[in-house]
Amino acid sequence: MTNLYTKRLNLRPITMNDCEQIFSCWASDKEVTKYLTWHAHKNIETTKNIVSNWISQYKNNNCYRWGIELKKTNNLIGMIDVVNHINNNPVIGYVLGKAYWNNGYMTEALKAVLDRLFCDGYSRILIEADEKNIGSNCVIRKNGFKFIKKETKQCSKLKTNIVTTNWYIKTR
């Protein structure tokens, strides 16, 4: 797993030392997790268990998962990763701490990940966002994704509410 660098960000593997920052910056925030497929973490132990699982997945060559670190402060402000594959096409997911919204950080991180995935030979990349998540839909469009369909479904195995998501594709 190699680091990725942008003008303002370091994208790097997550470590167990990141658990407190992950928990306090975004994982415990109900507003941040509102449109995500998982509930806000109620305690740091939940975060530690999930991070431990993520770290074990780095052994897999197909694991694309980065913490998003602000260069000027070295603070971990979010994450971005490949959360699934559909017909061998990676599906990207991401999260950013609320204090860092509306600064272009996720747009910048997503561009770096797209460049890496295309460089690694992928020619089609997918992403979805709840249609009500205006910020995320903007980030996706700013990175040149094209809208392909709406889908109404159960949010996830963890969240049983019905949501409508916008699906997008970006091709090389």
N, C-alpha and C positions, 0 to 999 in steps of 0.2 A: 504494500500500500504506500504509494508515494504522495507526498504533499503537493498541493497545488497553491500557486501564489497569484494574487491579483494586486492591483495598485494599493488597496487598503486592507486586504485580507490574507490570512494564512488558512488554508484548508488542510487539516491534519487529522490523523487517526485520534479517536477518543481513547482516553485512559481512565483508570479507576480514580485518578486524582481529579477528574472533571466532575464527579458525581454531585458535589455540593453546588457547583456553578450551574450544572444542568437542572438540578432540582429548583434552585432559587430563581434562575433567570427565565425558565420557560416551562419546565415539566409540571410544576405545581400551580401554574397560572390558568385558571378556568377560562379567561378571556382568550389566551393564546391557543388553548386546546379546543376551543369551541367548534371549529370546523375540521378538526383532525379526527382520525379513526380510533383514537384512544382517549381515555379520560385523564384529567389532571391527576398527578400522583398525590396521594394523601400523606406520604411520608418518604423520607430519604431511603429507607430500605427498599421500597419499590424501585426507585431510580437505580440503586446499586445492583439489584438483581438484573434489571434490564441491561445496564451498561456491561455487566459481566458477560451476559449472553452475546451482546454485540461484539465485545472484544474477542470472544472465542470464534466468531464468524470471520475475523480477519485472516484466519488460516486458509479460507476459501479464496482462490484466485479471482472468483467472480464477485467478491465483496467490494462494493463501492460505497464507502461511508466515511464522511468527513465531519469533524467539528469545525465550525466557522469561528475563527479567532480574529479579533481586531488587531491589526499590526501595532497601532499606536499605543494600545493599553495591554495587549496580550490577554484580554478578556475573551472567554468563550461566549459567543452571543447567539449561537444557533447550531443547527445541523442540516446536512443535506446528504441524501443517499439514494441508491437504487432500492426501492422497496418491493419490487416484483419484476417479473418478466412476462410479457404476453406475446406469444409466438416469437420468442427469442428477442423481442424488443424491450429494452429496459424502461421501467416506469419509475419516474423520479418523485420523491417526496421530500419535504423540507419543513423546517420550523425555525422561527426567529423570536428571540425575546422581545416583548412589547416595547421595552425602552429603546429598541433599535429599529423599530418600524419607520418607514417613510424616509430612509436615508439612502436607498439604492443598494444596500448591502446584499440583499437576496438576489436582486437582478445580477449583480456582479458575481456572486458565488455560483448561480445557476449557469451563467455563461462559461465559467471555468470548467464546470462539470460537463457541460455539453461538449466543449472542445476536447476534453479528455475521452469521453465516450466515443466521439467520432474518430478520434485518433486511434482508439483501440479497435476500430473496425465496425462499430455499429453504424447503420445507415438510417435507422428510424428510432426516434425516442418519443415516448409517450409521457403524458402527465395529465392528472385530473385535479379539479378544484371544485369545491362546493360552489354552486352558482351564486350564493349569497356572500361569498368571500371575495369582496371587491379587490382588496389589495393583492391577493394571490393571483387572481385572474389577470390583473395588470402586469405583475411580474412575468407571468407566462407569455403574454402577448408581446411585452417589451423584448423578450428573447426570441421572437420570430416564430413562435408556435402558431399553427393554424388550427382553428376550431374544427372538430370533426363530428361531434355528436353530444347530445344530452342523454343522461342515463338516470332514471329514478330507481333507487334501490335502498336496501338496508345499509346504513353507514358502514358497519363492519361487524365482526364477531363480537367485539367489545361494546359497541354502541349500536343499539337495535333501532334507533329512530330512522325514519325514512328521509332520505335526502335526494336532491337532484344535483348531479355533478356535471360539469362541462369537461369533456375530454378533448385533448389537443395532441397534435403530432408535430414533430420537427424532423425534417429529412435533411440529409447531407446535401 
